[in-house]
Amino acid sequence: MEDKNLKQKEFWSGAGGDVWVNKQREMDIMLNPLGQRAIDKLALSPDKIILDIGCGCGATSLEIAKQIPQGKIIGLDISVPMLDQASKLASEMSLMNTEFQVKDVQVEELKSEYFDIAFSRFGVMFFEDPFEAFKNIHNSLKQDGQLSFVCWQNASLNPWQSLSMQVIKQFLDLPAPPPQSPGPFAFEDKEYIKEILEVSGFQEIVITDNQEDIVMFSGKSIREASEDYLTINPVVTEMLKNSGDELKEEILEALITKFSDFHKNEGLLFPSATWIVTAKK
Ligand SMILES: C[S@@+](CC[C@H](N)C(=O)[O-])C[C@H]1O[C@@H](n2cnc3c(N)ncnc32)[C@H](O)[C@@H]1O
């Protein structure tokens, strides 16, 4: 059990998790509107018990907690620094109906038939075995339980990723990670999502195409935004891990040039494509 999702644990509880905590404001400005599309699909009532899968620094858990004053939201994640941040924010906001626990949602036991809703904003694409993870999630839902999450579509529709990959490939001869391997784009293929959910026992699966502009690294200069970009994505950091400082600087300069067309006053403004996925137990 300890060996599963090891690389992800190293990233999210290590340098990657620290970066996400430090950049939380900018990440939430980028991701809040997309997360909201998945929240909008939830049948929220004040007493619901909700699971936030891969809740990170807790923005969605805290937002949902306000809407379920007699209920409870439990955020599970493998990142210790991000969960510490989530707990700190919850206590600052006096949101007592939140709980944050270090737990691998794929591997560790979840209470059976306990949650009314399982939700996630970009926290479900990092499992080594998504079938095992979604069976676990399915088992944790009550009989009429609901699932809603948002995940990225193909990188070609998300130029913040495809353009940066073009840049990195100019410098490093690296094989692309195999399709469906853990990472932001593991769920790019909607047929694969459908297969995972069907095999895990979900019904009434609806996968909606959502396309909208997003602001990355709000308020940052093009250089700061490009630097930050190179540290927040586990696939990119893995690719660059053996590169020396000089090479990293060259990649950064090339990325700045590539991203510059998208840099507006408010930060990097990119088109984006996501799937909004809902299902019933
Ligand atoms: C892209 S971040 C999204 C964080 C947060 N939901 C947000 O929108 O800001 C992905 C999150 O999934 C978490 N994660 C990855 N694998 C996980 C697993 N096996 N179990 C629980 N959480 C996991 C990571 O630690 C990270 O916090």
The ligand as a Tripos MOL2 file, in Angstrom:
@<TRIPOS>MOLECULE
LIG
   27    29     1     0     0
SMALL
NO_CHARGES

@<TRIPOS>ATOM
      1 C1         -4.3590   20.1250   -8.9980 C.3       1 LIG1
      2 S1         -4.4110   19.9700   -7.2720 S.3       1 LIG1
      3 C2         -6.0390   20.5740   -6.9200 C.3       1 LIG1
      4 C3         -6.1950   20.9950   -5.4860 C.3       1 LIG1
      5 C4         -7.5540   21.6140   -5.1400 C.3       1 LIG1
      6 N1         -8.6470   20.6970   -5.3820 N.3       1 LIG1
      7 C5         -7.7580   22.8990   -5.8990 C.2       1 LIG1
      8 O1         -8.6010   22.9240   -6.8050 O.co2     1 LIG1
      9 O2         -7.0710   23.8850   -5.5840 O.co2     1 LIG1
     10 C6         -4.5930   18.2180   -7.1010 C.3       1 LIG1
     11 C7         -4.7580   17.7540   -5.6550 C.3       1 LIG1
     12 O3         -5.0180   16.3470   -5.6360 O.3       1 LIG1
     13 C8         -4.3390   15.7940   -4.5340 C.3       1 LIG1
     14 N2         -4.1580   14.3390   -4.7440 N.ar      1 LIG1
     15 C9         -3.3900   13.7340   -5.6730 C.ar      1 LIG1
     16 N3         -3.4670   12.3840   -5.5350 N.ar      1 LIG1
     17 C10        -4.2900   12.1440   -4.4790 C.ar      1 LIG1
     18 C11        -4.7560   10.9500   -3.8240 C.ar      1 LIG1
     19 N4         -4.3580    9.7300   -4.2230 N.pl3     1 LIG1
     20 N5         -5.6110   11.0790   -2.7780 N.ar      1 LIG1
     21 C12        -5.9870   12.3130   -2.3440 C.ar      1 LIG1
     22 N6         -5.5790   13.4670   -2.9190 N.ar      1 LIG1
     23 C13        -4.7480   13.3910   -3.9720 C.ar      1 LIG1
     24 C14        -3.0330   16.5810   -4.5210 C.3       1 LIG1
     25 O4         -2.3290   16.4580   -3.3040 O.3       1 LIG1
     26 C15        -3.5250   17.9810   -4.8220 C.3       1 LIG1
     27 O5         -3.8540   18.6860   -3.6570 O.3       1 LIG1
@<TRIPOS>BOND
     1     1     2 1
     2     2     3 1
     3     2    10 1
     4     3     4 1
     5     4     5 1
     6     5     6 1
     7     5     7 1
     8     7     8 2
     9     7     9 1
    10    10    11 1
    11    11    12 1
    12    11    26 1
    13    12    13 1
    14    13    14 1
    15    13    24 1
    16    14    15 ar
    17    14    23 ar
    18    15    16 ar
    19    16    17 ar
    20    17    18 ar
    21    17    23 ar
    22    18    19 1
    23    18    20 ar
    24    20    21 ar
    25    21    22 ar
    26    22    23 ar
    27    24    25 1
    28    24    26 1
    29    26    27 1
@<TRIPOS>SUBSTRUCTURE
     1 LIG1         1 GROUP 0 **** ****
